[in-house]
Amino acid sequence: MQLVYSPGFTALSVFLPIIFLFIGFFIADRESQKHRGKVRLSVFLCIAGVAAGLSIVGMHYVGNFGILNYKLVYTGRYIGGAIVVAVVDATGSLAFFFSMKELWINRWWSRLMTAIFLAIAVSGMHWVASVGVVYRLKAVPAPDAGQARNVNLIIAVALSAVAFLACVGIVWYAHLRKRQLAARAQQVVLACAVFDSEGRLMVTQEGLLPSRRITKQFNNRSFDEEFDVAHPVFQWLYRVTYNWNAVLDLIPSMRINLRHHQNGSKSAKEISSSSSVWEYDGEVDYSLLFRESFCVAASDLAQEMQVPIQNIGVLYDDIMMTGTMSLEARAKRTIRAASGIDLESGEHMTFGKGQLMFVVRQVSRLEVSRLTDAGYRFAAMSQVGEIIARSMQVPVSEFAAHVDRLREHCKPNDLVHGSTYLTCYALRSTAAQKGFDILVPRTLPCQLPKVEVPLRQVKPWQQGIFSRLEGRSVRECLQYLSSKEVRFGSATEEEEGFTNLIHDRISTLTQVIGESWFYQAIFCSKPFGADFTDLSNDSLSQVTIYAFCIIPDVHNTSLKPLSAMTYTPLSFFKSRQRVCKNSPDHAVLARNIHYEFAPVIHQMHKDMLTKSAGEYSQGNGFWNSFRRGTAGSDDTVQPDNWSERELVKAPGGLAVQEVEPPTARNTTSFPFGGILVSSDTIVASDRGDAMLEMRNLGTTALISAEKTEREAPTFVDHLFNVTFARFNPGYLRQAGLQGA
């Protein structure tokens, strides 16, 4: 005779394990995120495992309790065995799952093993609980009992369908997430690389880097333009990340301006979906919009991490290419792009590669704890490197090498505050004579190749020895310092020791450079002060440098394959010298940014007012007349000179315009902070009848090209002039004529 189940107890047995398993996984997941110790996590995993196991056992016995036509008699030892099987297996499956999650092992086999463990827990418990059960008939079921069985069957099928659809939805979401990451790998993205004191990288719960999309693709207007560290836009971004206060009050206005352009008032028109070239009407500065997008993306990233934007980090001095395509896909895209683009139009063809910029910083233990509480985790590259590289569509080895460079960027520099250094200032011309590159150490590209001379302060007699080397090449300096005239002349013992020290330091510098052309470098005996910021502790190192200057022959500028030196754009190296802590260039940059962005924001404000006025004028006539009668209310936004005022005759033949007091104007309706403004008054004189008119022009922005301030030259600029005066004096004369 078939068993007849109660629908109520059947439904309860269904939802009982769902509720308790959810609670168990939720508790274990929350504790695994907090990183409060393995012992504490193990305790909560045991609690969650017990709750999950008991819920599975409860599901079985509650379901059996709902049997209407039989009475079940159980054996105690089998009940205990079923509980042990369910609790142990459920705890083991939870421990395995979260240990794999802790290591970011999200492979199919780990999920399969977890499912097998849970299946064993459910199945094994049922088999053990069914052993030794005695069924005693209580009553013969009524003829309509079959209908109740049908209801139970319908409920079971419906719940199975819901579970199936939920699984399909999860798979579909994972697929969409994968496509989203693949699309982001083809775009310009800003990511945050945060390291702890142990060198571990901060990632999200998915094992990915916190990131924000800046734009679909940087708009290169010509074939020879490339967005890299030599690009003025990147150098602007680099300096801003060291001085976020310069744009902090402008970011809300930047956000509104971007939304204003996205709505189509002055937005760019895309030529085709397969092209990255945008056509503008001449009124929109693309570089300005890109810089606004960067600042807004950084602000969103800081809000996501729950930190002030000043603490988000500084821009790393390299751009990583992402979304590398296969050769076959690249060839197909090349053919497709060439068939639809006119090469003579100057449009730039790309192959769908993305660009990833990093803001990087190292955090203290206190900040690590706060970021962990916010939901982030710190992991070694061996744990998350493959996951991140896969999402960026780059080789794992390439991403690991880039992360190593990011980590080195946060380490302390090797400068001794107040010391003196001998350096090499070597320039080479770039391709197409568009600028110069400068020689720098590969591991410290913000510094010149150097050796330390342990001098806290250069004394006059020591400066005299440096002056004797003025204009000499490295080879001549070594010969002079080792000559008998210097060593056995009238020099004192102290001077001879200093001479030997300088000779040794120059010899060491030649070994550091490792290039034969360095022996032709000319010594400059003028000392220059240089400031460098240590990102590891936000300290400032001030040193004194003496330089050997050279522009090697164009055929000898290449470096040895395993050289510790490399070339970096001179323009970017100059930007590096203006980001030091407490540098006066920060204030100059802030003023120049306001001078540049203020007219754009002002024009956007005018467009919005014009648009609002047009919509306002199309409203109800009675309401418009009523609003005109109450034009002085605070909720009315009007331009500064919106109202015409009568001119009245003043004594002495003076016509004076009535000026509304500044306090009567609405100042809360202008949310564009940080713009330098002033109030102008023009006094016009008519010599014929001695009539004067004073007319208030309202509040206007002080924006003009002449307002851009020039920054003070650094040691890089001074050495540039010294170098060209020695090796190419005609260049400086030509530059002076062009400047005049």
VEXLODREN-959916 format. One line per field, with one value per residue (C-alpha): x, y, z. Coordinates in steps of 0.2 Angstrom, whole numbers, always signed. Layout:
N
x	(X, ...)
y	(Y, ...)
z	(Z, ...)
This chain:
740
x	(+0, +7, +12, +1, +10, +3, +5, +9, +23, +30, +31, +40, +53, +57, +60, +68, +85, +84, +83, +96, +109, +107, +110, +125, +133, +129, +138, +153, +155, +154, +167, +178, +177, +182, +199, +198, +209, +208, +203, +188, +183, +185, +173, +160, +162, +158, +143, +137, +140, +130, +116, +116, +118, +103, +93, +96, +91, +76, +71, +70, +61, +49, +44, +42, +31, +19, +15, -4, -7, +8, +16, +35, +45, +64, +79, +89, +107, +102, +95, +112, +121, +111, +115, +133, +134, +124, +134, +151, +149, +140, +155, +168, +159, +158, +177, +182, +172, +178, +196, +195, +187, +201, +213, +202, +202, +186, +188, +174, +182, +181, +163, +160, +169, +158, +142, +148, +151, +134, +126, +134, +128, +110, +110, +120, +109, +93, +100, +106, +90, +80, +88, +79, +63, +46, +31, +14, -2, -14, -28, -33, -32, -48, -52, -47, -30, -23, -27, -16, -2, -4, -3, +13, +20, +15, +24, +40, +40, +37, +51, +63, +59, +62, +79, +83, +79, +89, +104, +101, +100, +116, +125, +118, +124, +142, +142, +136, +150, +163, +157, +158, +176, +180, +173, +182, +198, +196, +193, +203, +201, +208, +212, +218, +234, +235, +248, +251, +267, +269, +267, +250, +238, +221, +207, +188, +178, +179, +198, +199, +206, +195, +193, +182, +180, +186, +181, +179, +195, +207, +204, +220, +218, +233, +244, +259, +250, +250, +243, +258, +269, +275, +257, +253, +237, +245, +257, +243, +234, +251, +253, +235, +236, +249, +239, +220, +216, +218, +203, +193, +181, +179, +174, +155, +155, +165, +152, +138, +148, +151, +132, +128, +138, +132, +114, +119, +120, +138, +142, +153, +146, +153, +158, +155, +153, +170, +180, +187, +188, +176, +172, +169, +161, +176, +168, +173, +190, +192, +207, +197, +183, +195, +203, +186, +182, +198, +194, +176, +182, +195, +181, +170, +184, +187, +169, +168, +184, +176, +192, +195, +201, +217, +221, +217, +235, +246, +247, +260, +272, +267, +251, +247, +240, +225, +213, +227, +219, +224, +233, +218, +206, +218, +220, +201, +199, +213, +204, +187, +194, +204, +188, +178, +191, +198, +217, +218, +206, +219, +208, +218, +216, +216, +215, +204, +217, +213, +224, +225, +231, +235, +234, +246, +249, +255, +244, +247, +240, +227, +221, +222, +210, +198, +198, +196, +180, +174, +174, +191, +205, +223, +231, +247, +250, +250, +232, +224, +236, +228, +211, +215, +226, +211, +199, +211, +215, +234, +247, +249, +268, +266, +253, +264, +279, +269, +263, +281, +285, +270, +276, +294, +286, +280, +296, +308, +320, +339, +342, +350, +342, +355, +368, +378, +377, +387, +374, +374, +362, +362, +349, +345, +333, +317, +310, +305, +314, +299, +308, +321, +323, +334, +344, +337, +339, +327, +321, +321, +315, +311, +330, +346, +360, +370, +383, +383, +397, +395, +395, +381, +388, +400, +414, +422, +438, +429, +419, +435, +441, +424, +427, +444, +434, +422, +421, +431, +425, +424, +441, +449, +443, +449, +466, +467, +462, +475, +489, +505, +500, +485, +492, +509, +507, +503, +487, +484, +481, +462, +461, +471, +458, +444, +452, +454, +436, +430, +441, +433, +415, +417, +425, +410, +398, +406, +402, +384, +382, +391, +392, +408, +400, +399, +418, +414, +401, +406, +406, +396, +403, +388, +378, +359, +346, +334, +319, +311, +296, +297, +280, +283, +282, +277, +294, +304, +322, +332, +349, +363, +368, +383, +381, +390, +381, +381, +371, +378, +380, +364, +373, +379, +363, +357, +360, +367, +353, +355, +358, +351, +348, +333, +327, +311, +303, +311, +295, +288, +304, +302, +284, +291, +301, +286, +276, +287, +279, +276, +282, +276, +271, +256, +248, +253, +245, +229, +227, +231, +217, +204, +209, +207, +191, +182, +176, +170, +160, +153, +148, +139, +130, +125, +118, +109, +101, +96, +89, +79, +73, +67, +57, +51, +44, +34, +24, +7, +5, -4, +10, +24, +16, +15, +33, +38, +29, +40, +56, +66, +62, +76, +71, +73, +90, +94, +110, +120, +114, +97, +87, +87, +88, +83, +95, +91, +99, +110, +116, +130, +125, +130, +119, +121, +114, +105, +115, +106, +115, +126, +116, +100, +106, +104, +121, +116, +110, +128, +135, +151, +164, +182, +181, +191, +179, +178, +165, +169, +163, +166, +166, +163, +167, +159, +170, +156, +144, +154, +142, +148, +139, +143, +137, +139, +144, +140, +151, +163, +176, +194, +199, +212, +227, +238, +232, +241, +256, +273, +282, +299, +313, +319, +337, +331, +328, +345, +355, +346, +352, +370, +370, +364, +376, +390, +385, +372, +374, +364, +349, +348, +350, +336, +325, +328, +324, +308, +303, +306)
y	(+0, +17, +30, +45, +62, +77, +92, +104, +93, +90, +108, +111, +97, +106, +124, +118, +113, +128, +140, +132, +129, +147, +153, +141, +147, +165, +164, +155, +167, +183, +176, +171, +189, +197, +187, +187, +171, +153, +147, +159, +154, +135, +138, +146, +133, +119, +129, +131, +112, +107, +118, +112, +93, +94, +103, +89, +76, +86, +87, +68, +65, +80, +72, +55, +63, +68, +50, +48, +30, +22, +24, +23, +16, +21, +13, +25, +20, +23, +40, +45, +37, +48, +64, +60, +56, +72, +84, +77, +77, +95, +102, +94, +101, +118, +118, +112, +125, +140, +133, +133, +150, +157, +152, +158, +141, +142, +128, +116, +101, +111, +115, +96, +90, +101, +95, +77, +80, +87, +73, +60, +70, +69, +52, +44, +51, +45, +27, +26, +34, +21, +6, -2, +8, -2, +3, +0, +3, +15, +16, +12, +29, +36, +35, +53, +51, +49, +67, +72, +62, +72, +88, +83, +77, +94, +103, +93, +96, +115, +116, +106, +118, +133, +126, +122, +140, +147, +137, +143, +161, +159, +152, +166, +179, +171, +172, +190, +194, +185, +195, +211, +208, +204, +220, +230, +222, +231, +248, +261, +257, +263, +250, +252, +241, +242, +232, +228, +227, +209, +213, +205, +213, +219, +211, +210, +194, +188, +189, +204, +221, +236, +245, +258, +261, +278, +277, +265, +270, +285, +295, +296, +309, +304, +288, +295, +299, +286, +287, +283, +291, +304, +310, +327, +320, +306, +318, +329, +314, +309, +325, +327, +310, +318, +333, +327, +343, +353, +345, +339, +354, +352, +333, +336, +349, +337, +324, +335, +341, +323, +319, +335, +329, +312, +318, +325, +344, +344, +326, +318, +308, +291, +287, +268, +255, +246, +262, +271, +288, +301, +317, +333, +349, +359, +365, +350, +347, +328, +328, +339, +326, +312, +320, +323, +305, +300, +311, +305, +286, +289, +297, +282, +270, +279, +279, +260, +258, +269, +280, +299, +301, +308, +291, +281, +281, +289, +285, +272, +277, +264, +259, +240, +234, +222, +212, +205, +196, +181, +183, +176, +188, +202, +199, +198, +214, +222, +217, +223, +239, +243, +240, +253, +267, +279, +279, +297, +304, +302, +291, +279, +260, +250, +231, +232, +232, +240, +251, +248, +262, +259, +270, +262, +263, +253, +253, +251, +237, +248, +252, +233, +229, +243, +238, +220, +225, +234, +217, +217, +204, +203, +189, +183, +183, +164, +164, +177, +180, +168, +175, +193, +189, +179, +194, +206, +194, +195, +181, +177, +180, +197, +202, +195, +205, +221, +218, +215, +233, +240, +233, +239, +256, +257, +252, +265, +274, +273, +291, +298, +314, +329, +319, +323, +312, +311, +308, +306, +317, +308, +313, +305, +312, +302, +296, +309, +322, +325, +327, +319, +304, +303, +289, +283, +267, +253, +251, +269, +279, +294, +297, +299, +286, +290, +286, +294, +305, +305, +324, +332, +349, +354, +365, +379, +369, +354, +365, +371, +353, +351, +367, +361, +347, +359, +356, +340, +323, +308, +301, +318, +319, +302, +306, +323, +316, +302, +313, +317, +336, +332, +318, +325, +343, +356, +347, +343, +326, +330, +336, +321, +310, +319, +318, +299, +298, +308, +297, +281, +288, +292, +275, +267, +278, +272, +254, +259, +266, +252, +261, +266, +283, +289, +293, +307, +315, +333, +337, +352, +359, +368, +360, +358, +354, +340, +334, +316, +309, +292, +283, +270, +283, +299, +308, +320, +317, +333, +330, +339, +333, +336, +329, +323, +329, +321, +319, +303, +300, +294, +278, +274, +278, +260, +251, +233, +219, +216, +234, +241, +257, +262, +278, +287, +303, +319, +327, +314, +314, +333, +330, +318, +332, +342, +330, +331, +333, +352, +357, +375, +367, +359, +376, +382, +366, +369, +387, +382, +368, +381, +393, +379, +371, +386, +392, +375, +373, +391, +387, +371, +382, +394, +380, +372, +389, +392, +375, +377, +394, +387, +373, +386, +398, +384, +381, +388, +406, +411, +401, +411, +428, +423, +418, +434, +443, +433, +433, +437, +421, +410, +395, +405, +403, +417, +424, +437, +451, +445, +460, +477, +491, +509, +523, +538, +556, +558, +575, +582, +574, +557, +542, +528, +511, +503, +488, +474, +470, +454, +446, +447, +436, +417, +409, +392, +387, +387, +370, +373, +375, +380, +393, +409, +423, +442, +456, +469, +487, +497, +516, +523, +541, +552, +567, +576, +579, +573, +559, +544, +527, +514, +497, +481, +467, +454, +440, +434, +420, +426, +415, +419, +411, +424, +418, +401, +402, +396, +385, +388, +377, +362, +355, +345, +361, +369, +353, +353, +370, +366, +350, +359, +374, +361, +349, +359, +377, +381, +373, +385, +400, +394, +390, +408, +416, +406, +411, +429)
z	(+0, -5, +8, +10, +15, +23, +11, +26, +33, +16, +13, +29, +26, +9, +17, +33, +24, +13, +27, +38, +24, +19, +37, +38, +22, +26, +43, +36, +22, +33, +45, +30, +24, +41, +42, +61, +63, +57, +75, +75, +57, +61, +76, +65, +51, +64, +70, +52, +49, +64, +59, +41, +46, +58, +45, +33, +47, +51, +33, +33, +50, +47, +30, +38, +52, +39, +33, +37, +35, +43, +60, +60, +74, +74, +82, +92, +86, +68, +72, +80, +65, +53, +63, +64, +45, +41, +52, +48, +30, +30, +40, +29, +13, +20, +26, +9, +0, +10, +10, -9, -9, +2, -11, -25, -33, -42, -54, -60, -50, -33, -36, -41, -25, -14, -23, -20, -2, +0, -10, +1, +17, +11, +3, +17, +30, +22, +20, +38, +44, +34, +42, +56, +53, +56, +47, +56, +47, +55, +43, +26, +15, +8, -10, -13, -5, -23, -25, -11, -18, -35, -25, -17, -34, -42, -28, -30, -49, -47, -34, -45, -60, -49, -44, -62, -67, -53, -59, -77, -70, -61, -76, -87, -74, -74, -93, -93, -80, -91, -106, -96, -91, -109, -115, -101, -107, -123, -115, -105, -87, -71, -58, -40, -34, -15, -6, +12, +21, +16, -3, -5, -17, -13, -23, -22, -17, -35, -34, -46, -44, -40, -56, -66, -84, -90, -108, -123, -131, -131, -147, -157, -170, -181, -185, -175, -159, -145, -128, -117, -104, -116, -120, -111, -106, -96, -88, -83, -75, -67, -58, -53, -43, -33, -30, -29, -20, -36, -44, -28, -29, -48, -49, -46, -60, -71, -68, -73, -88, -94, -91, -101, -116, -115, -116, -134, -132, -138, -138, -151, -165, -168, -185, -184, -172, -177, -177, -162, -171, -165, -175, -166, -170, -165, -148, -138, -132, -131, -120, -107, -108, -106, -91, -83, -86, -77, -62, -61, -62, -48, -37, -40, -36, -20, -15, -19, -8, +6, +6, +2, -15, -8, -1, -17, -23, -36, -55, -60, -73, -86, -96, -97, -114, -111, -122, -133, -148, -157, -174, -183, -175, -178, -196, -199, -190, -200, -216, -210, -204, -219, -230, -221, -217, -228, -225, -232, -219, -205, -194, -183, -185, -169, -165, -151, -137, -120, -109, -90, -79, -61, -45, -33, -14, +1, +16, +35, +46, +52, +34, +29, +44, +38, +20, +25, +35, +19, +10, +2, +4, +2, -8, -15, -34, -34, -28, -39, -53, -65, -61, -64, -80, -87, -84, -93, -107, -105, -101, -83, -84, -91, -78, -64, -70, -70, -53, -47, -54, -45, -29, -32, -35, -17, -9, -1, -12, -9, -7, +9, +14, +13, +4, -12, -28, -45, -59, -78, -88, -105, -119, -135, -149, -151, -168, -180, -169, -158, -142, -131, -120, -104, -97, -80, -70, -75, -56, -52, -67, -57, -54, -64, -64, -48, -36, -18, -12, +7, +9, +20, +15, +1, +8, -2, -4, -10, -22, -28, -33, -42, -51, -58, -66, -75, -94, -93, -100, -89, -96, -93, -75, -71, -79, -70, -53, -54, -61, -51, -51, -40, -29, -26, -28, -14, -9, +9, +16, +17, -1, -7, +2, -6, -23, -21, -16, -31, -43, -35, -36, -55, -58, -50, -60, -76, -71, -66, -84, -92, -109, -118, -124, -106, -106, -117, -105, -99, -80, -74, -58, -53, -39, -41, -28, -31, -21, -22, -13, -4, -7, +6, +20, +11, +16, +6, +2, -3, -11, -20, -37, -49, -67, -81, -97, -114, -130, -137, -155, -163, -168, -150, -140, -140, -123, -120, -119, -100, -96, -79, -88, -99, -108, -103, -111, -105, -104, -92, -82, -80, -73, -61, -53, -50, -39, -24, -7, -3, -20, -25, -42, -34, -31, -49, -56, -46, -52, -70, -69, -63, -77, -90, -84, -78, -95, -100, -84, -86, -104, -98, -85, -99, -110, -95, -91, -109, -110, -94, -100, -116, -107, -94, -108, -115, -99, -93, -97, -80, -71, -81, -77, -59, -59, -67, -53, -40, -50, -34, -26, -21, -32, -48, -57, -68, -76, -67, -79, -82, -76, -85, -73, -76, -77, -66, -67, -53, -47, -57, -73, -68, -74, -62, -64, -49, -44, -34, -18, -20, -5, -15, -28, -29, -25, -20, -38, -45, -39, -49, -35, -37, -51, -49, -51, -49, -50, -64, -65, -81, -81, -98, -101, -115, -117, -127, -113, -98, -96, -86, -86, -72, -78, -67, -78, -65, -59, -73, -74, -75, -89, -103, -110, -102, -85, -86, -74, -79, -67, -60, -69, -60, -61, -76, -86, -80, -85, -101, -105, -99, -110, -126, -123, -123, -137, -147, -144, -160, -153, -139, -150, -162, -147, -140, -157, -158, -140, -145)
